Amino acid sequence: MVLHALSGGARLARTAAAAACALVLAAGCLPACSPQASGEDAVHLLVKVPRTGHDVAFDDSTTQIDQVISRMADAFEADYEKRPVDVEVQIFEQNQYDAAVEKTFDTAQAPDVLYGDYFNISTYIHTGRVVPLDSIIADDVRRDVHGYLWDLSTVDGRTYLLPYLSRQNVLAYNKDLFEAAGLGAWVDDGSIQSWTLDEWTHILDTLAANLPEATYPMMMYAGSSQGDTHTMTLMRAAGSSFFDDAGHFNLSAPEGVAALRWLQEGVARGWYPPHAENLEIEDCSSLFRQGQLAIYMVNNASIGRYGDSIGLVNFPGPDETGCATAFVSGFEVFDNGDADKMEVAKDFLAYVYSSPELLSYAAGALPASKTVAEEYGADILAYGLFSANRDNVVDSTGNNPDTRAVREIFYQEIHQLLMGNLTPEEAAANIDARCNQAIDEGRATSILHE
């Protein structure tokens, strides 16, 4: 599906654009603003974006992130004065990243700009196609974006992703099911709770004993790699750091084995829906929405759909504070062999990040821009709660050079663990050996753009 740039309110006023242009020129981000050359062919930019729901605190008409990207494209087309430009926004499905990106290299469908979640698109950096963007990051933009998001967007000291927003993942529990199971004392409104591993075990056992038939305590799935980062986060339940200092998997340590044993024992103890090894994350999402699952994953951008029916709790972690994960979403620029297109693509992003209006459309998730967060934080659902929980966020990727290869291995071993075909020790050894081999191979073949 292809979206053409939206019109009307999406266009920035010419006066605002002129001011933005002057601002960016001062930072050295855009070439001089000059009249378009008469009769010059337009540069065609292809911007790809996965189909993703997105809310905006001040605009109820926005429901998808591609609408925001189209506003950006429309405004840039109207205001870019260096040369004519035509920006095409193309949507692809969340499970079609490789088909939409890597498999289109060296074709007319190769993206010039890609928007996405960093853990999905970080692998492309190591193909040598993704361009470092430090040269277009003005000092005021560098200061305005949260430092931890720059950290998540950097490889070997160079910035390959411009952060636009982030989401923080925690767990949610159905308050009615907790009350019905005799766990009313654990229900707490207005906070992100944390429970110790012993408390988690007690709660899950109580739910298993007292929930109605065909209703289950907690999510679990291993039918594919989708949602595997949440299972990886559960691996920290007994205190595992998950990665060692070199960024390799370290689940064979006693804490990792203990967490795998805790998860495996949950099968016999009735903590999960039947045959969880064959389930997808969407299966558990459906059960949770239907009131047949007591505990499921949510993030700050998705909690609004549940109203006041849920409470929030961190994943079990190494201490009483628990842990959460955060995922940054933003833009990459690709070098497809056309220097002009690559420069215009950079100019497009420099334009976006010089525009307070365009940056403000991140106000619905956790905006990358501190200025946007300060202006709209009070209007973003639970912004204060998730901001205060930031210290509990753990690294879910270890800066792996080939996250998708690792994910394809990880879920298969969890599948076997849940089936009872592997002991926790065997699963830990397999995950460490196979995933670390993929990490080392990714490092050996990594090519970074010069």
C-alpha positions as CSV (number, residue, x, y, z in Angstrom):
1,M,0.0,0.0,0.0
2,V,1.3,3.5,-0.9
3,L,0.2,6.7,0.8
4,H,0.6,10.0,-0.9
5,A,1.5,13.0,1.2
6,L,-1.5,14.3,3.1
7,S,-2.7,17.9,2.5
8,G,-4.4,20.6,4.5
9,G,-3.4,21.0,8.1
10,A,-0.4,18.8,7.6
11,R,1.5,21.6,5.8
12,L,3.6,23.9,7.8
13,A,3.1,27.6,7.3
14,R,5.6,29.1,4.9
15,T,6.6,31.6,7.5
16,A,7.4,28.8,10.0
17,A,9.3,26.9,7.4
18,A,11.4,29.9,6.6
19,A,12.2,30.3,10.2
20,A,13.0,26.6,10.5
21,C,15.2,26.7,7.5
22,A,17.2,29.6,8.9
23,L,17.5,27.8,12.2
24,V,18.9,24.7,10.6
25,L,21.2,26.6,8.3
26,A,22.8,28.1,11.4
27,A,23.5,24.6,12.6
28,G,24.9,23.6,9.3
29,C,22.2,20.9,8.7
30,L,20.7,21.9,5.3
31,P,22.1,23.3,2.1
32,A,21.2,26.9,1.4
33,C,17.6,27.6,0.8
34,S,17.2,28.7,-2.8
35,P,14.5,28.8,-5.4
36,Q,13.8,25.5,-7.1
37,A,15.5,25.1,-10.5
38,S,13.0,25.6,-13.2
39,G,12.2,22.3,-15.1
40,E,14.5,20.2,-12.9
41,D,13.3,16.6,-12.4
42,A,12.0,15.9,-8.9
43,V,14.1,13.7,-6.6
44,H,11.9,10.7,-5.6
45,L,12.4,9.5,-2.0
46,L,10.8,6.3,-0.8
47,V,10.1,6.2,2.9
48,K,9.0,2.9,4.3
49,V,7.1,2.4,7.6
50,P,5.6,-0.6,9.3
51,R,1.9,-0.5,10.0
52,T,1.8,0.6,13.7
53,G,-0.9,2.1,15.8
54,H,-0.1,5.5,17.2
55,D,-2.0,8.0,19.3
56,V,-1.3,11.7,19.6
57,A,-2.3,13.6,22.7
58,F,-3.7,16.7,20.9
59,D,-5.0,15.0,17.7
60,D,-7.7,12.3,17.9
61,S,-7.7,11.9,14.1
62,T,-4.2,10.3,14.2
63,T,-4.4,6.5,14.8
64,Q,-1.4,5.2,12.8
65,I,2.3,6.3,12.7
66,D,2.2,6.4,8.8
67,Q,-0.2,9.3,9.1
68,V,2.5,11.2,11.0
69,I,5.2,10.3,8.5
70,S,2.9,11.5,5.7
71,R,2.5,14.8,7.3
72,M,6.3,15.1,7.5
73,A,6.5,14.2,3.8
74,D,3.8,16.6,2.8
75,A,5.5,19.5,4.7
76,F,8.9,18.7,3.3
77,E,7.7,18.6,-0.3
78,A,6.0,22.0,0.1
79,D,8.9,23.7,1.9
80,Y,12.1,22.2,0.5
81,E,13.6,24.8,-1.8
82,K,16.9,23.3,-2.9
83,R,15.3,21.2,-5.6
84,P,11.9,19.6,-6.5
85,V,11.2,16.5,-4.4
86,D,8.5,13.8,-4.4
87,V,8.2,11.8,-1.2
88,E,6.4,8.5,-1.3
89,V,5.3,6.8,2.0
90,Q,4.9,3.1,1.8
91,I,3.5,0.9,4.5
92,F,4.4,-2.7,5.2
93,E,3.3,-5.2,7.8
94,Q,5.1,-5.7,11.0
95,N,6.2,-9.2,10.2
96,Q,7.5,-8.2,6.7
97,Y,10.6,-6.2,7.6
98,D,13.1,-8.2,5.6
99,A,10.8,-8.5,2.6
100,A,10.3,-4.7,2.7
101,V,13.9,-3.7,3.3
102,E,16.8,-6.1,2.8
103,K,15.3,-8.1,0.0
104,T,14.6,-4.9,-2.0
105,F,18.3,-3.7,-2.0
106,D,19.5,-2.8,-5.4
107,T,15.9,-2.5,-6.8
108,A,13.7,0.5,-7.3
109,Q,11.8,-0.5,-4.1
110,A,14.8,-0.1,-1.8
111,P,14.0,2.4,0.9
112,D,15.8,5.7,1.1
113,V,14.4,6.3,4.6
114,L,13.1,3.7,7.0
115,Y,11.1,4.3,10.1
116,G,10.9,1.5,12.6
117,D,11.7,0.0,16.0
118,Y,15.5,-0.1,16.6
119,F,15.5,-3.8,17.6
120,N,13.9,-4.6,14.3
121,I,16.1,-2.4,12.1
122,S,19.4,-2.4,13.9
123,T,20.6,-5.4,11.8
124,Y,20.5,-3.3,8.6
125,I,23.2,-1.0,10.0
126,H,25.7,-3.9,9.7
127,T,25.0,-4.3,6.0
128,G,26.9,-1.1,5.3
129,R,23.8,0.5,3.7
130,V,22.7,2.6,6.6
131,V,24.3,6.1,6.7
132,P,25.7,7.7,9.9
133,L,23.7,10.8,10.7
134,D,25.9,12.7,13.1
135,S,26.6,15.4,10.4
136,I,22.9,16.5,10.4
137,I,22.3,16.4,14.1
138,A,22.3,20.0,15.2
139,D,23.6,20.8,18.7
140,D,20.2,21.8,19.9
141,V,18.7,18.6,18.7
142,R,21.4,16.6,20.3
143,R,20.7,18.3,23.6
144,D,16.9,18.0,23.2
145,V,16.8,14.2,22.7
146,H,17.1,12.1,25.9
147,G,20.7,10.8,26.2
148,Y,19.7,7.2,26.8
149,L,18.0,7.2,23.4
150,W,21.2,8.3,21.7
151,D,22.9,5.4,23.4
152,L,20.4,3.0,22.0
153,S,20.9,4.5,18.5
154,T,24.7,4.4,18.3
155,V,27.2,1.9,17.0
156,D,30.9,2.3,17.4
157,G,30.4,6.0,18.4
158,R,28.4,6.9,15.3
159,T,24.6,7.6,15.3
160,Y,22.7,5.5,12.8
161,L,19.1,6.2,14.0
162,L,17.4,9.5,14.8
163,P,15.1,8.7,17.8
164,Y,11.6,9.9,17.4
165,L,9.8,8.2,20.3
166,S,10.1,5.2,22.6
167,R,7.8,2.8,24.4
168,Q,8.4,1.1,27.7
169,N,7.1,-2.4,28.3
170,V,5.9,-3.7,31.6
171,L,3.2,-6.2,32.6
172,A,-0.5,-5.6,33.2
173,Y,-2.8,-7.6,35.4
174,N,-6.6,-7.9,35.2
175,K,-7.8,-6.4,38.4
176,D,-11.2,-8.2,38.4
177,L,-9.5,-11.6,37.9
178,F,-7.1,-10.8,40.8
179,E,-10.0,-9.8,43.0
180,A,-12.0,-13.0,42.1
181,A,-8.9,-15.2,42.8
182,G,-8.5,-13.7,46.3
183,L,-5.6,-11.5,45.4
184,G,-7.3,-8.1,46.0
185,A,-4.5,-7.1,48.4
186,W,-2.1,-7.1,45.5
187,V,-4.2,-4.6,43.4
188,D,-2.8,-1.1,43.4
189,D,-3.9,1.8,41.3
190,G,-1.7,4.6,40.2
191,S,1.7,2.9,40.3
192,I,3.9,0.4,38.5
193,Q,4.4,-2.2,41.1
194,S,7.3,-4.7,41.6
195,W,7.0,-8.1,43.2
196,T,9.8,-10.4,44.3
197,L,10.2,-13.8,42.7
198,D,8.6,-15.5,45.7
199,E,5.7,-13.2,45.5
200,W,5.4,-13.9,41.8
201,T,5.3,-17.6,42.4
202,H,2.6,-17.2,45.1
203,I,0.5,-15.0,42.9
204,L,0.7,-17.3,39.9
205,D,0.0,-20.4,42.0
206,T,-3.0,-18.7,43.5
207,L,-4.3,-17.7,40.1
208,A,-3.9,-21.2,38.8
209,A,-5.9,-22.6,41.7
210,N,-8.7,-20.1,41.6
211,L,-9.3,-18.8,38.1
212,P,-12.4,-20.0,36.2
213,E,-12.1,-22.7,33.7
214,A,-10.4,-21.6,30.4
215,T,-8.9,-18.6,32.1
216,Y,-5.1,-18.6,32.7
217,P,-2.6,-16.8,34.9
218,M,0.1,-15.4,32.6
219,M,1.1,-15.1,29.0
220,M,3.5,-17.5,27.4
221,Y,4.3,-18.3,23.8
222,A,7.0,-19.8,21.7
223,G,5.3,-20.4,18.3
224,S,7.6,-17.8,16.6
225,S,10.1,-15.1,17.4
226,Q,7.3,-12.5,17.8
227,G,7.3,-11.2,21.4
228,D,10.5,-13.1,22.3
229,T,12.0,-10.0,24.0
230,H,9.4,-10.3,26.7
231,T,10.4,-13.9,27.3
232,M,14.0,-12.8,27.4
233,T,13.1,-10.2,30.0
234,L,11.5,-13.0,32.1
235,M,14.9,-14.7,32.0
236,R,16.1,-12.1,34.6
237,A,13.5,-13.4,37.1
238,A,16.2,-15.1,39.3
239,G,18.8,-12.3,39.0
240,S,20.4,-13.1,35.7
241,S,22.0,-10.2,33.9
242,F,21.2,-12.2,30.6
243,F,24.3,-10.8,28.9
244,D,27.9,-10.9,30.0
245,D,30.3,-8.0,29.8
246,A,31.1,-8.8,26.2
247,G,27.5,-8.8,25.1
248,H,27.2,-12.6,24.9
249,F,24.3,-14.6,26.3
250,N,25.1,-15.8,29.8
251,L,22.1,-18.0,30.7
252,S,24.3,-21.0,31.8
253,A,25.1,-19.0,34.9
254,P,23.1,-20.3,38.0
255,E,20.7,-17.3,37.8
256,G,19.9,-18.0,34.2
257,V,19.3,-21.7,34.8
258,A,17.1,-20.9,37.8
259,A,14.9,-18.6,35.7
260,L,14.5,-21.2,32.9
261,R,13.5,-23.8,35.6
262,W,11.0,-21.3,37.0
263,L,9.4,-20.9,33.6
264,Q,9.4,-24.6,32.8
265,E,7.8,-25.5,36.1
266,G,5.0,-23.1,35.3
267,V,3.7,-25.5,32.6
268,A,2.9,-28.2,35.2
269,R,1.7,-25.6,37.7
270,G,-0.9,-24.3,35.3
271,W,0.5,-20.8,34.9
272,Y,0.0,-20.6,31.1
273,P,-2.6,-21.4,28.4
274,P,-2.4,-25.0,27.2
275,H,0.4,-25.8,24.8
276,A,2.0,-22.4,25.1
277,E,4.9,-23.6,23.1
278,N,2.7,-23.4,20.0
279,L,1.1,-20.0,20.8
280,E,1.9,-16.6,19.3
281,I,1.9,-13.4,21.2
282,E,-1.3,-12.3,19.5
283,D,-3.0,-15.4,20.9
284,C,-2.2,-14.2,24.4
285,S,-3.2,-10.7,23.5
286,S,-6.6,-11.9,22.4
287,L,-7.0,-13.9,25.6
288,F,-6.2,-10.9,27.7
289,R,-8.6,-8.7,25.8
290,Q,-11.3,-11.3,26.3
291,G,-10.7,-11.5,30.1
292,Q,-9.2,-15.0,29.8
293,L,-5.7,-14.1,30.8
294,A,-4.7,-12.5,34.1
295,I,-1.3,-11.1,33.2
296,Y,0.0,-9.8,29.9
297,M,2.5,-7.4,28.4
298,V,1.6,-3.7,27.8
299,N,3.5,-0.5,27.1
300,N,2.7,3.1,27.7
301,A,1.2,3.5,24.3
302,S,-1.2,0.6,24.6
303,I,-2.6,0.9,28.2
304,G,-5.3,3.3,27.1
305,R,-7.3,0.6,25.4
306,Y,-7.9,-1.1,28.8
307,G,-9.2,1.8,30.8
308,D,-9.0,1.3,34.5
309,S,-9.4,-2.5,34.3
310,I,-5.7,-3.2,34.6
311,G,-2.9,-2.7,37.1
312,L,0.7,-2.4,36.2
313,V,3.7,-4.3,37.4
314,N,7.3,-4.7,36.4
315,F,8.7,-7.9,35.0
316,P,10.3,-10.0,37.8
317,G,13.9,-9.0,38.2
318,P,17.1,-9.2,40.2
319,D,15.7,-7.4,43.2
320,E,12.5,-6.0,44.6
321,T,12.3,-3.3,41.9
322,G,11.8,-5.6,39.0
323,C,12.6,-4.6,35.4
324,A,11.1,-3.2,32.3
325,T,12.3,-2.8,28.7
326,A,12.3,0.2,26.4
327,F,12.3,0.3,22.6
328,V,13.3,3.4,20.6
329,S,11.7,4.1,17.3
330,G,13.1,6.4,14.7
331,F,14.6,7.0,11.2
332,E,17.4,5.5,9.2
333,V,18.8,6.7,5.9
334,F,20.1,4.2,3.3
335,D,22.8,4.6,0.7
336,N,21.4,3.1,-2.5
337,G,24.1,4.3,-4.7
338,D,22.5,7.7,-5.5
339,A,24.3,10.5,-3.7
340,D,21.7,13.1,-4.5
341,K,18.9,11.0,-3.1
342,M,20.9,10.2,0.0
343,E,21.6,13.9,0.6
344,V,17.9,14.8,0.1
345,A,17.0,12.0,2.5
346,K,19.3,13.5,5.1
347,D,17.8,16.9,4.5
348,F,14.3,15.5,5.0
349,L,15.3,14.2,8.5
350,A,17.1,17.5,9.3
351,Y,13.9,19.3,8.3
352,V,11.7,17.1,10.5
353,Y,14.0,17.6,13.6
354,S,14.0,21.3,13.1
355,S,10.2,21.5,13.3
356,P,8.6,21.6,16.7
357,E,5.2,20.9,15.1
358,L,6.4,17.6,13.4
359,L,8.3,16.5,16.5
360,S,5.2,17.1,18.6
361,Y,3.3,14.2,16.9
362,A,5.4,11.9,19.1
363,A,3.3,13.0,22.0
364,G,1.3,9.8,22.6
365,A,4.2,7.5,23.2
366,L,7.3,8.7,25.1
367,P,8.6,11.5,22.9
368,A,12.3,11.5,22.2
369,S,12.3,15.3,22.4
370,K,12.5,16.7,26.0
371,T,10.8,19.9,24.8
372,V,7.8,17.9,23.5
373,A,7.7,15.8,26.7
374,E,7.6,19.0,28.8
375,E,4.8,20.5,26.7
376,Y,2.6,17.5,26.4
377,G,3.7,15.2,29.2
378,A,0.7,16.0,31.4
379,D,-1.6,15.0,28.5
380,I,0.1,11.7,27.7
381,L,-1.5,8.8,29.5
382,A,0.7,7.6,32.5
383,Y,3.7,9.6,31.2
384,G,4.8,10.4,34.8
385,L,4.6,6.7,35.8
386,F,6.7,5.4,33.0
387,S,9.2,8.2,33.3
388,A,9.7,7.4,36.9
389,N,10.2,3.8,36.0
390,R,13.0,4.5,33.6
391,D,15.7,3.4,36.1
392,N,14.3,-0.1,36.0
393,V,14.7,-0.5,32.2
394,V,17.2,-3.2,31.2
395,D,19.0,-3.8,27.9
396,S,17.1,-6.4,25.8
397,T,19.4,-6.7,22.8
398,G,23.0,-6.4,24.1
399,N,23.8,-4.4,20.9
400,N,23.8,-7.6,18.9
401,P,24.8,-7.1,15.3
402,D,22.2,-9.6,14.0
403,T,19.2,-9.5,16.4
404,R,16.9,-11.4,14.0
405,A,19.3,-14.4,13.7
406,V,19.5,-14.6,17.5
407,R,15.7,-14.4,17.8
408,E,15.2,-17.2,15.4
409,I,17.3,-19.4,17.6
410,F,16.0,-18.3,21.0
411,Y,12.4,-19.0,20.5
412,Q,13.1,-22.5,19.2
413,E,14.9,-23.4,22.4
414,I,12.1,-22.0,24.6
415,H,9.7,-24.0,22.5
416,Q,11.6,-27.2,23.4
417,L,11.9,-26.1,27.0
418,L,8.1,-25.7,27.4
419,M,7.5,-29.0,25.8
420,G,9.7,-30.7,28.3
421,N,12.2,-31.9,25.7
422,L,15.1,-30.0,27.3
423,T,16.1,-29.5,30.9
424,P,16.8,-26.0,32.1
425,E,20.5,-26.7,32.0
426,E,20.3,-28.0,28.4
427,A,18.2,-25.1,27.2
428,A,20.7,-22.6,28.8
429,A,23.6,-24.3,27.2
430,N,21.9,-24.5,23.8
431,I,20.8,-20.8,23.9
432,D,24.3,-19.6,24.9
433,A,26.1,-21.7,22.3
434,R,23.9,-21.1,19.4
435,C,23.0,-17.4,20.0
436,N,26.6,-16.5,20.8
437,Q,27.7,-18.2,17.6
438,A,25.2,-16.0,15.7
439,I,26.4,-12.9,17.5
440,D,30.1,-13.7,16.7
441,E,29.2,-14.4,13.0
442,G,27.3,-11.1,12.9
443,R,30.3,-9.3,14.2
444,A,32.6,-11.0,11.8
445,T,30.5,-10.1,8.8
446,S,29.5,-6.6,10.0
447,I,30.1,-3.8,7.5
448,L,29.5,-0.2,8.7
449,H,29.0,2.6,6.2
450,E,32.0,4.9,5.9
